[in-house]
Amino acid sequence: MARRDKKLWQFKVSFALAIAMLFLVFGYFTQSFLEIRKVQPVRVAIERVTGASNQGEIRPEAAPSTEQEDQELPE
């Protein structure tokens, strides 16, 4: 027991640091969660998917022009 009494201040400091770190980590995840909810990732994903499909519709129109250029080169 005598040895434990000598190191009691180290235990208190370590415990206080561990509690402080726990609160900091909890606060970080809470802030991250709230920021993600503001961005609304589902809507962003839907907009990107619809944007990609719109670009896919534009590309076939551009493809025939490159085919015409390829046909003009051998002549």
C-alpha positions in Angstrom: 0.0 0.0 0.0 2.9 2.4 0.7 4.1 2.2 -2.9 0.6 3.0 -4.2 0.3 6.1 -2.0 3.6 7.5 -3.5 2.2 7.3 -7.1 -1.3 8.6 -6.3 -0.6 12.0 -8.0 0.5 10.2 -11.2 -2.7 8.2 -11.2 -4.8 11.4 -10.8 -2.9 13.3 -13.5 -3.2 10.3 -15.9 -6.9 9.9 -15.2 -7.5 13.6 -15.7 -5.7 13.5 -19.1 -7.6 10.4 -20.1 -10.9 12.1 -19.3 -9.9 15.3 -21.1 -8.9 13.2 -24.2 -12.2 11.3 -24.1 -14.1 14.6 -24.2 -12.0 16.0 -27.0 -12.5 12.8 -29.1 -16.2 12.9 -28.4 -16.4 16.5 -29.3 -14.6 15.9 -32.6 -16.9 13.2 -33.7 -20.0 15.2 -32.7 -18.7 18.2 -34.7 -18.0 15.9 -37.7 -21.4 14.4 -37.5 -23.1 17.8 -37.5 -21.1 19.0 -40.4 -21.9 15.9 -42.5 -25.6 16.4 -41.8 -25.3 20.0 -43.2 -23.8 18.8 -46.4 -26.5 16.1 -46.9 -24.3 13.5 -48.7 -27.3 11.7 -50.2 -28.4 14.8 -52.2 -24.8 15.4 -53.3 -24.5 11.8 -54.5 -27.8 12.0 -56.4 -26.7 15.3 -58.1 -23.4 13.7 -59.1 -25.1 10.6 -60.5 -27.6 12.7 -62.5 -24.7 14.9 -63.6 -22.8 11.9 -64.8 -25.8 10.6 -66.8 -26.3 14.0 -68.4 -22.6 14.0 -69.4 -23.1 10.5 -70.8 -25.9 11.8 -73.1 -23.6 14.6 -74.3 -20.7 12.3 -75.2 -22.5 10.2 -77.9 -23.2 13.5 -79.8 -19.5 14.3 -79.7 -18.5 10.8 -80.8 -19.9 11.0 -84.4 -17.8 14.1 -85.0 -14.6 12.2 -84.1 -15.7 9.4 -86.4 -16.2 11.9 -89.2 -12.7 13.3 -88.6 -11.3 9.7 -88.7 -13.0 9.2 -92.1 -11.6 12.4 -93.5 -8.0 11.4 -92.6 -7.5 8.5 -95.0 -8.7 10.5 -98.0 
